[in-house]
Amino acid sequence: MATSADAALGAAEHAKSGLPQLDFTTFPSQIFWLAVTCFVLFQLMNKIALPRIASVLEERADAIADDLDRAEEFKRKASEAEAAYQQALADARTMAQGIVAETKAAIQKDVDAAMARADAEISARAGESEKRIREIRDSAIAAVAEVANDTAVAIIDRVMPDVMDAAAIKAAVQSRLG
């Protein structure tokens, strides 16, 4: 029980004194330790925590600046790639137009050669046709002359049977036919 008595005595003394922070007799030491604690905390913040926070902020700012620089570089490369693409596209179009022009020229050359062959063939056939037409005309004229001669002989033989001279009739028909 002695320990219970000591505990009861300590509790009674404690109840008499109240809260130790509000004991005016300990204010100067409390203020001293408050100042020391604030100074130590200020020094810890100033020397350790704030430099670390500042370095983290600086690293973030550097990372953001690097990212922006890389983004600008990628943008520049994309612009260059687009310009190269546009140039390649223009070159391809120019090349395609050149190929089209060459193909048209080759086709035109083939067409011209075919036209020349066709013209030569047409000319040859036209010459052949003209020759045949002349032959037909000449034979038709000869046939007309023969029919005209036979008709004249028959007419003269019926109209004037005694006066018939075959050579004179033939010469007269020839002079009339041309």
FENTACOR-V594563 format. One record per residue. N is the residue number from 1. RES is the residue in one letter. NEAR is the number of other C-alpha atoms within 12 Angstrom. Layout:
BEGIN
{{N & RES & NEAR} {N & RES & NEAR}}
END
This chain:
BEGIN
{{1 & M & 7} {2 & A & 8} {3 & T & 9} {4 & S & 10} {5 & A & 11} {6 & D & 12} {7 & A & 13} {8 & A & 14} {9 & L & 14} {10 & G & 14} {11 & A & 14} {12 & A & 13} {13 & E & 13} {14 & H & 13} {15 & A & 12} {16 & K & 12} {17 & S & 16} {18 & G & 13} {19 & L & 13} {20 & P & 15} {21 & Q & 15} {22 & L & 12} {23 & D & 14} {24 & F & 14} {25 & T & 13} {26 & T & 15} {27 & F & 14} {28 & P & 14} {29 & S & 15} {30 & Q & 18} {31 & I & 15} {32 & F & 13} {33 & W & 15} {34 & L & 16} {35 & A & 14} {36 & V & 14} {37 & T & 15} {38 & C & 16} {39 & F & 15} {40 & V & 15} {41 & L & 17} {42 & F & 16} {43 & Q & 15} {44 & L & 15} {45 & M & 17} {46 & N & 16} {47 & K & 15} {48 & I & 15} {49 & A & 15} {50 & L & 17} {51 & P & 16} {52 & R & 15} {53 & I & 15} {54 & A & 17} {55 & S & 15} {56 & V & 14} {57 & L & 14} {58 & E & 16} {59 & E & 16} {60 & R & 14} {61 & A & 14} {62 & D & 16} {63 & A & 16} {64 & I & 14} {65 & A & 14} {66 & D & 15} {67 & D & 16} {68 & L & 14} {69 & D & 14} {70 & R & 16} {71 & A & 15} {72 & E & 14} {73 & E & 14} {74 & F & 15} {75 & K & 15} {76 & R & 14} {77 & K & 15} {78 & A & 15} {79 & S & 14} {80 & E & 15} {81 & A & 15} {82 & E & 15} {83 & A & 14} {84 & A & 15} {85 & Y & 15} {86 & Q & 14} {87 & Q & 15} {88 & A & 16} {89 & L & 15} {90 & A & 14} {91 & D & 14} {92 & A & 16} {93 & R & 14} {94 & T & 14} {95 & M & 15} {96 & A & 16} {97 & Q & 14} {98 & G & 14} {99 & I & 15} {100 & V & 16} {101 & A & 14} {102 & E & 14} {103 & T & 15} {104 & K & 16} {105 & A & 14} {106 & A & 14} {107 & I & 16} {108 & Q & 16} {109 & K & 14} {110 & D & 15} {111 & V & 16} {112 & D & 16} {113 & A & 14} {114 & A & 15} {115 & M & 16} {116 & A & 16} {117 & R & 15} {118 & A & 16} {119 & D & 16} {120 & A & 15} {121 & E & 15} {122 & I & 16} {123 & S & 16} {124 & A & 15} {125 & R & 16} {126 & A & 16} {127 & G & 15} {128 & E & 14} {129 & S & 16} {130 & E & 16} {131 & K & 16} {132 & R & 15} {133 & I & 16} {134 & R & 16} {135 & E & 15} {136 & I & 15} {137 & R & 16} {138 & D & 17} {139 & S & 16} {140 & A & 17} {141 & I & 21} {142 & A & 21} {143 & A & 17} {144 & V & 21} {145 & A & 26} {146 & E & 22} {147 & V & 20} {148 & A & 25} {149 & N & 29} {150 & D & 20} {151 & T & 20} {152 & A & 29} {153 & V & 28} {154 & A & 19} {155 & I & 17} {156 & I & 21} {157 & D & 18} {158 & R & 13} {159 & V & 13} {160 & M & 13} {161 & P & 14} {162 & D & 11} {163 & V & 15} {164 & M & 18} {165 & D & 18} {166 & A & 20} {167 & A & 15} {168 & A & 16} {169 & I & 25} {170 & K & 24} {171 & A & 19} {172 & A & 18} {173 & V & 24} {174 & Q & 20} {175 & S & 13} {176 & R & 15} {177 & L & 19} {178 & G & 11}}
END
